[in-house]
Amino acid sequence: MDNNVANEKKAYIEKHFDKYIELFQTQNTSWNQIPSHYFTDYNVKRGLRNADGTGVLAGLTAIGEVHGYVMDEGNKAPVEGKLRYRGIDVEDIVAHCRAEKRFGFEETAFLLLFGFLPSRELLEEFTTVLAYKRNLPDEFTEDMIFKAPSKNIMNKLARCVLALYSYDENPDDISLHNLLDQSLNLIARFPILVANAYSCKKHYFDGDSLVLHNPNPSLSVAENFLYMIRPDNQFTPLEAEILDLSMILQAEHGGGNNSAFAVHVLSSTGTDTYSAISASVGSLKGPKHGGANDKMLSQMAEIKENVTDWTDEGEVLEYLKKIIRKEAGDGKGLIYGMGHAVYTISDPREVILKERAEYLASITGHEKEFKLHDLVERLAPIAFKEVKGIEKPMCANVDFYSGFVYQMMNIPQELYTPIFAMSRIVGWCAHRIEEVITGKKIIRPAYKSMVKRQNYTPIDERITPQI
């Protein structure tokens, strides 16, 4: 296209688009800004939450259990948080794997998919199957990653998942056999997709040399990921152990978390696996969901820069209050990594990861940073109480320490949420299979229209609004 013509088109579009924005903001604003009292008047469950903060019961699951409160005579009573996979406490899974000095993510994946703990023989077979399924289709990296690089790894991951549809001989088959095969392929390939997308991003946008490593079938999922993202393939046993731990803790979190619910919603339509899983990736990318670990670390960097004495509780508290008042931070009034929809007194994932974070900090020279994290964790509920008048239990969630742990392991920040996705793909696949087998009904909640009815106006009788 001629440059003059292209510039004329661009100028025309920009001129009229500005007008569209003004029209949107000035005309019929009530259609786009529904007064908040209507949600109360019509008993709308905003965020699918009841007035007391409990979740609206939208389904049943036999996969994961998230326990953070009990109902005592109709009132929500806080309790220590518990997370169970297929009825088994995740703390027990972690404890046994650590005691036996072995990786646990593969065992966790088997448990979530099949509903029981594998024997040693079954686990070895399953681990080998995942290792053999890691390789991507021929030319996939060249055609689907290199030819359309992305600055955001989560965006590229979602596109890669959709692209895998074209490489599947029977992508729309929702039989159990095919669902399980697709699930194992995705679980095995997610770390490879992330590693290759990251290498591509570093080359095309950061100016680094392009370094790609083929997956090593002799390594665990955690080891293999570190092997692939490091130019020299080097990692320590402790790094692999902690990454494996993080992946165990993030593998599943009940059917009500936003990304798992997304996979239930899409799967209820009968759509293909790749469409359902790519939607979950998009959900997890959000800063109120999986993207919180990235936001938390950026917020901590701001606190470090603006608080002169990291040990001064008064100074730290005042800065947290500024964040809540939207005078600092990203203007959202949130302290990322604090609070949870279900957990009240504690998030068991955070409790486990915090212990390893403290140990890792002690051997990497980050004790000062760990103490600041601990201080923010203790002071955040006080800050919310003093600014918002909110007096209720508020615990740190898993995102509060996951990003810090990855930072100490020298894992780039743009990989934090993709690592979450590499872990949660197991839960997503388990929930998809559950929905297809047991759901049997399309998920379709109700929305009440708030627009006044009006007559159609013939085009020659319409007047362009004044801006």
Secondary structure, 3 states (H helix, E strand, C coil): CCHHHHHHHHHHHHHHHHHHHHHHHHCCHHHHCCCCHHHHHCCCCHHHECCCCCECCCCCCCCEEEEEEEEECCEEEEEEEEEEECCEEHHHHHHHHHHCCCCCHHHHHHHHHHCCCCCHHHHHHHHHHHHHCCCCCCCHHHHHHHCCCCCCHHHHHHHHHHHHHHHCCCCCCCCHHHHHHHHHHHHHHHHHHHHHHHHHHHHHHHCCCCCCCCCCCCCCHHHHHHHHHCCCCCCCHHHHHHHHHHHHHCCCCCCCCHHHHHHHHHHCCCCCHHHHHHHHHHHHHCCCCCCHHHHHHHHHHHHHHHCCCCCCHHHHHHHHHHHHCCCCCCCCCCCCCECCCCCCCCCHHHHHHHHHHHHHHHHHCCHHHHHHHHHHHHHHHHHHHHHHCCCCCCCECCHHHHHHHHHHCCCCHHHHHHHHHHHHHHHHHHHHHHHHHHHCCCCCCCCCCCCCCCCCCCHHHCCCCCC
